[in-house]
């Protein structure tokens, strides 16, 4: 996958995810789910980058930093904003 394909794919994924979460938020009147989806989406885009064919050290660095941070934040938001209400 080229860098342009990766950027376009990540952009479409992010737009579709945020649109779906915004629609859910309008119905439920609960923006905590949007925060959760944003943090998970960032981790999933990092995984998508890792699956690309760029230089391995940079892919490893991105996944080593972005995924743990993203999933830790998602776990916190799930417990605090979604389940905690």
Secondary structure, DSSP 8 states (H G I E B T S, - for coil): --HHHHHHHHHHHHHHHHHHHHHHHHHH--THHHHHHHHHHHHHHHHHHHTSSS-HHHHHHHHHHHHHHHHHHHHHHIIIIITT-
